[in-house]
Amino acid sequence: MLTTHAVGIDLGTTNSCIAYLNEHGEPVSIANEEGEITTPSVVLFDEDGPIVGKEAFRNAIATPEYVVMNAKRHLGHPKKCWRIRGNVYTPTDIAALVLRKLLRDAEKKIGKVQRAVITVPAQFSDAQRQATIKAGLAAGLKHVDIINEPVAASLCYVLGAEGLWFSELAHSQRILVYDLGGGTFDLSLVNYEKNQVSVLASTGNLKLGGIDFNRALAGHVRKQFIKELGLDVAEDRQSLQYLAMEVEQAKRSLSARERAALSCTHAGKRKTYQVTRAQFEKLTAGLMKRTQDITVKLLKKMNMGWAHVDVVLTAGGASRMPMVRDMLQGMSGWTLNTSLSPDQSIAHGATYYAGMLLSNSEFVHSIRNDVVVDRLAGFRQQSVSSRALGILVRDPVTSYRFPHYILPANTPLPASVSHVYGTVQPDQRRVHLHVIESGEDDGQDFVHVGGCKVEDLPENLPVNSEIEVTIHYDAAAKVHVSAREIKSGKQATAEIDRTETPATEITTPQAPAPQKKTTPARTPKPQSPPRNPAPVASRDIGSATGEDEFYRFFEDAGD
């Protein structure tokens, strides 16, 4: 029996999965206590304690005020919480409970699990990544690694489904990974060469997934119910929860059939509706168009057409919908590669990566296949920065601070970049740097990563003395900052520990040494108005009704 396990976890918005590499080097999904491969990411706070998974999902109708769903959509949001039975739970707390359930059930079959790779959307911010790590540690893991979900899907394809368990692909390939999950949409362009997958570019939308398709259908049924009976299901959370579960089942049925029935019940009234696949696709056409636009934009940004793409991979449970395949085939002209399991491929890819990280440990001695051992030891993956990294710069005239990004999004990691700034006052002895990262897209606010004070600059520096600021994004999830006064050559350095980074050891993929870039001195122009991100208010579940409650409900509950 293996004494050290290569374990991968797909922590999903709606469902989660855990897998490990067996003694033959094959990824194996581990069934939960109920005998199922996937576990609903749902938590019920019963009087006797939290219950996670299918049983919690079953109780969502009877006691919706004690059930939390889709917490992953709120990871990293410091002000989001749920107040239940007198206690306050953060998204990290909910994620930790889901992970604890997965680990507890897995340990009954493979023994103690102390380290694991957990997948995250490529567009996750630093705060969201750190919240995921924190949840893993709170769940009982001693060591947590992270991998982006599209990269995990690529590893599963290269090393698993297409690679036929570590047999090499015949040639290099450029892979487009279209990952539409329960709560997020990820799109990555990945290059495969012998023994390495490298992300060329990544984009997506953290608020676009199966939940939103459910909400579109539920909104249509709700309007019909109001029109015909004059009753609004949004007035009661039990009625909303019942509708949400009916919609989810109908959506799944419409992936296999042309027609499905669903019921809406409220205030003693019940109505059954027939929904066709064509109706559902019409209701959600806007959502599909958003994924299409994101795909076109990514290829255009990379100056590529579909002729530059060798393989189109789909992943994520929502990718089962026929409209997804129809759209991608219509856009690309390709027959899609559907070899990956929508439910298991992300966890399996994370498991391969866990094996790569353990290739120099005692774990390899438990693998019976020497080819597998060599392949794991020699394989590498390289990701890119999902967001731009920079600092806030002060206008010396207005004292207005604005973001200046010096490390662009989609930069291969690790990376280092320098920029020359001028001091803003005579005899300036220190520089207070506010390190920021860009929002999820161009229209969103920047996010504070952290701050540091670089002390002990030379005395008597005149205004506009050149200070070269270097930001290094290393492979250990830390930002290193240095400032050098160019004329004297004197410098000071500082290191930013990422916000809420756990003290427990965290490792990241091996990658090539960074290429340092230096840009000339100039006065940066404001890139976007520095607004404060809108806070996500905490709330008591079950306290709101009406239109706002309907849309809020499908953020916290759904498929």
N, C-alpha and C positions, 0 to 999 in steps of 0.2 A: 504493500500500500504506500502511496506517495506520502512523504512526510512534509513536503513543502508544495503548495499548490499554486498554479498559475490560474488566477481567478479573474474573470471579467464581468462587469455589471453594467447593464443598460438601465440606468435610472430614468424611466420615462415619465412623461406628464400624466399619462393615463394608465399605462401598464409597464411593468419592469420585469427584467429577466436576468438570471445569473447563470454562468457557465464556467467550466474549467477544462484544462487540457488533461486528457487521460494518459495512461502510460505509453500509448502509441502516438502521442502528440496530436490527437484529434480533439476538437472542441466538442464538449458534451453539455447540453443544457441540463440544469438540475431542476427537477420537478419540486414544487413546494409541498407542504404538508397535505394539501388537498389533491395532490397528484397532477397538478397542471404546470405547464412550462412557464407561463406568464402569470404574474401576480398583479392584480389591480393596485394602482398607487393610491389607495383609498384608506383612510384611517377613521374608525369609529371610536369615539371616546365613551365607552361603556362605564357603568358605575364601578365595575370591578377592574377597570384599566383599559388601555387602548387595544383595539383589535384591528389588524391590518389585512387587507386583501379581499377575497371574495365574500367572506362573511360580512365585512364592513360594507361592501357594495350592496349586498342583499338588504341590509338594514337602512339603506339610504332613503328609501321611501317612507318607512315607518318613523324614523327619527332623523330627518335631514339636519336638524339643528345641532346634532352631535357628530356630524360626518364632515370630513374635509377631503376634497378631491382637487386634483390639478395644482397642487402646491408648487410644483416645479416652475410654473409660470411666474411665481413671485420670489424665487430664490434670489438673494442678493439685495432685496428691497428692505432696507432697515426699518421702515415704519409699518410694514404689512404684518398683521398678526390675526389670530383667531382667538376669541375669548369663549371658552367652553367649560361648563361646570366650575366656574370660578377660577380657572387657570388660563394663562395666556400662552399660546403656541405660535412660534415663528415658522416660516417656511422651512428653515433649516431643521427645526424640531420634527416637522412632519416627514421630511426627507430621511432623517435619521431613523424614524420609526419604520419606514418602508424598508430601508436598507437592513435594519436589524432583523426584520422578518425574513428577508431573503437569506441573510447569513445564518440565522438560527436554523432554518429548514435545510440549508445546504450542509451545515456542519453535522447534521444527523446522518448524512450519507458519505461525506468525504473527510470528516474530521475537522479540527480547528482551522479556521481561516484567519490569518493575521494581517495579510496584505492583499490588496486587490486594485485593479484598474477600473475606474468609473468613467463612463462616457459623458460628454457634455456637448451641447450644440456648438458649432464652430463660432457662432456669433456671440456666445456668452462673454460678458464683461469680466474683468478681473474679480469684481465683487461676487459675481455669480459663480465663478470657478472656485473661489475661496470658500464660499458657502457650501458648495458641493463637497469639498475636501473636509470641511468642518463636520458636515453631516456624516461622512464616512467614519471619521474618528469617533464621533459621538455614538455611532452604531457599534463600536467595539473594535474596529480595525486599528492596527498599530502603525500601518504604513499605507498611504494612499497615493496613487498615481492617476493622472487624467489623460484622456485622449479624446480628440474631437470625433464626433459621431461619423461624419463622412469619411474620415481617415480609417476608422474602425471598419466601416463597410468595405473600403478599398482593400484592407488587409484580408478581410474574409474572402473577398473575390480572388485576390492574387495568391493567397496561401491555402485557401480552402476550396470553395465551390468550383472555381475555374482552374486553380492550381493543382487540383486533385491531391490534396494533402502533401504539399511541399514539393511537388514536381514543378519545375520552372516553366513559365509561359514561354512560348516560342520566340517572342519578340517584344520589344518595348511597346507600351500602349499609353494613350492619353484617355483617361476615364472621366466621364462626367457623372457625378453622384448626385442624384435627385432624391433627397431624403425628406419625405413629408410624414411627420409623426403626428401624435395626438395633439401636441400643443405648439410645435415649432416646425419651421421649414428651413432646411439647410441645403445649400447648393455649393458643390466644390468641384473644381477642375484639378485632377490629380494625374501626375505623370509617373508611370511605372518604368523603371529600368531594372536591370539585373540586380537583385538583392536590395532594392530600395523603392519606396513610394514617396514622392514629394508633392506637396500641395502647391499648385501654381497660383491659385486664387480661390477665395471663399467668400460667400455672401449668404443672404437668407433673410428670414423674418421671424423674430421670436414670438410674434403674436399671430401666427398663421399656421393652423393645423387642423386636425380632425374636429376639434372642439368648435371651430368656427363654421365648418360645414354643418355640424349638428345645430348650431345656433340659427343658421339660415333656414333650415327646414323647420325647426321648432317655432321660429318667428312666423313663418307662413301658417302653420297649424294654429298657433295662438290667435292670429288675426281672423282666421276662419271661424274659430270657436266664439270669439267676441261677436263677429258679424251674425252668426246664426243663433246664438243663445244669449248674447248680451253679458257674458261672464268672462272674466279675465283670470287665467291660471296664474298669472304673476302675483295675485293677491295671496297665494298660499304656497309655501315652500314644498309641502308634500305633493301638491298638484304639479308644481314645476319639476320636482324630482321624478315623478312618474312619467311626465312628458319627456324629460331628458333621456330616460332609459328606453322608452318606446322609440324615440328618434334614433338612438344609437343602434338599436336592433334593426330598425328599418334601413338605416344606412348600410349596415353589413349585408342585409338581404339583397339590397339593390346592386351590390357588387356581383351577385350571382344570378339574380333574376331581374326581369324587366318591370316587375310590379311588387309592391309590398304594402301591407296594411299596418296602421298604427292607431292607437287610441288616445284620446284626451279626456281626462276626468277631472271635474271640479264642481264643488258645491252640490254634490248629489246628481250631477248630470254627466253623461258619458256620450262621446261621439267617436265613431270610427271613420278613418279617412283612408282612401286608397291613393297611394303615391306611385307614379311611374318613374322609371329611371330618367326619362326625358325631362319630367318636371323637376326632379331633384337637380339635374345638371343645369337647367335654366336658372333655378334659384341660386346656385352656387357658381354661376359662370364668372362673376366678378372675382371670386376667390381664385379660381383657376387662372384667370387673366393676370392676376398679381404674380403668381408663380411663373407664368410665361414671360412676363415683362422682366422679372428678376433674372431669368435664364438668358434672355436676349441681351440684357444689359451686361451681364458677366462676360459673355462671349465677345461682345463689341468692345468692352474695356480691354480685353486681352488681344484685340485685333485678330480674332479667329472666327471662322465659320464652322458649320457642321462637318465640313470635309476634314477639319483638324481633330475631330473627335472620333476615337476608335470604338469606344464602348459607352453606352448609356446604361447606368445601373440605377435601379429604383430600390429604395429602402423605406422603412417606416410603415406602420399599419395602414395609414390613410392612402398609401400608394397603391393599395389593392383596387381602389375605385377605377372602373374602366375608363372614365374620362381622363385620368392621369396618363394612362398608356396611350389613349387616342391622341391626346394633345402632344405628347413627346414624339410619337411616331409621325404625326403630321408635321411637326417642326423640323425634325431631324432627317426624316426619310429612312431611319434605321428601324430594324426590328429590335425591340428592347431586350436586354439581357435580364431575365427574371429568375436567374439561378439562385439569388439570395432569398432567404426567408425573411419576409417583412418583420416578423416578430423576434427572430433569433440572430440575424446577421450582425447586428451592432454588438451584442454581447459576445458573440463568437470572435469578432474582430478584436475586441478588447482583450479577450482571452489569449489570442495569438500575441498581442503586444505584451501582455503579462509574461508570457513565455520568453519573449525577446529580452525583457528586463532581467529575467532570472537565468539567462543563458550561461552566466559565469558562476552560478551557485550550485548547491547540492541538488537542486531540482533536476538538472540535466542528467544526473546519474540514475534517475528513476525512469527516464525515457528509454525505451528498448530499441528504438530505431535511430541509428547513427546519422542517417540522412536528415532526419528531423532535427537532431541536435545541431548539426552543422548549419542547417538552414536558419534556425532560430538565432544562432550565435552571429551569423553573418548578415542578417537582414536589418535594415534601418528604415526609419520613417522620419520625415521632416515636415513640420507644419509651418504655417505663416501666422503673423499677428492678425487677429481678427479686427483690430481697431487701431487707429492712428494713436501715437503717443507723443506728447509734447509738454509744454509748460505754459503757464499764464504769464503774459508779458504786460508790464505797466507802461502806459503812454505817459511820457514825462510832462506833457502839457496838461492833460486832463486827469491824470492819475487813474484813468480807466483801464481795467485789466481785461485782456482779451486772449483767447487761446491761440497759440502758435504751435502747430504740429510739425515736428521735425523727423519723426519716424512714421512713414505712411503705413496704412493698412495693407495687408498682404505682403509684408516684408518677411522673407525667410528668417527663421529664428535659430540660434540667437543672433542678435544684431546690435550694432553700435553706431551712433551718429553724433556729429558735433555741429554746433552752430555758434557763431560769434555775435555777442551782444555788447552793448555799451552800458557803462555804469550811469546812473541817473542823478547822482549827487556827488559833491566833492568829498574826498577822503572816505569813500564808501568802503567799509571794512567787512561787510558780509553780504551775501546774496541769499535771499529767502526764496527757494524754488517751490512752486506749486505744480506738481506733476499731475497731468490729466490724460485721459484717453477720450477719443471721440465717442459720440453716441452710436447707436446701432446703424443709423443711416445719416445722410447729409442733413436731414431736417431736424435731427434730435440734438439735445443739449449735450455738452461734454460732461464727463464724470470725473470727479476727483479720485485719483489713485492714492495720493499721499503727499507729504511735504517734507522738506528737510532744509536746514540752514547750513550753508557753506560758510564757515568762519575763517578768520585770520587771513584776509586778503592783505596785500602790502599797504603800508601807510601812504597817505598823501596822494592817492590816485585822483587825477582830474576827472571831471565829467566826461563821459563817452570813452573812458578807458576801455580797451577791448578785453572782454572776458569770454574765453572759449568754454562753452558749456557742453559737456559730453554726457549723453544718456546711453547707458548700455542695458539692454534687455537680455538677461542671461538665461541659461537653461534651467535655473532653479527657481523661477517665478519671482525673481527680485529685480528691482530697478536700481542700478548703480549710477550715481551722479558725481561728476567732478567738474570743477571750475578752475581754469588756468588763466592767470593774468599774463597776456602774451608777451609784453615788453620785458618783464623781469623773469618770466618762466616759473614764478611761484604758483603753487596750486594747492587746493584743498579738495578733499573728497568726502563723500558721504554715501550711505547706502539706505535705501528705502525698503523696509520690510512691508510687503503688501498688506493692505488693510485686513485685519483679522486673520492673518496667516498663522496657522497653528504652529506651535513649537516643534511638534513631532516631525520627524524627517519626511520630506517630500521630494521625490525624484521626478525627473522629466526625461524625454527621449534624448538619446545621444544625437548630436547634429554637428555639421561642419563648423569650424571656427568662424566667427562673424567677420564680415568685411566692413571696415570702418570708413565712413564717408564724412567729409568736412565741407561745410558750405560757407561761403564768404560772408563777411559782415554786411548787414543791411538792416533797415528798419522794417520789421515784418508788418504786413497789413492785417487788420482784423479779419478773421476767417468766419466768424459767426458771433452774434451777440451773446455774451455770457449770461444766460438766464439760469436761475435755480431750477433743478429738476422738480417736477410736480410731485409732492409727497403722496405716497400710497397710504391712505388712512386705514387704521385698524378699525375693526367693526365687530359687533356682536352678531353672530350668525342668526339669521331669521328676523332681523330688526327692520329691514327695508322692504317696500312693496312697490308695485307699479312698473313703469317702463324701465327705470333705473335698475330695479331689482332683477328684472328679466335678463338684462345684458350682464349685470354683475354676476348673476347666478352661474352663467355659462363660463365665467372665468374660474369659478371655484368648484364647479361640478359639471360633468359632461361625460364624454365617451371614455 
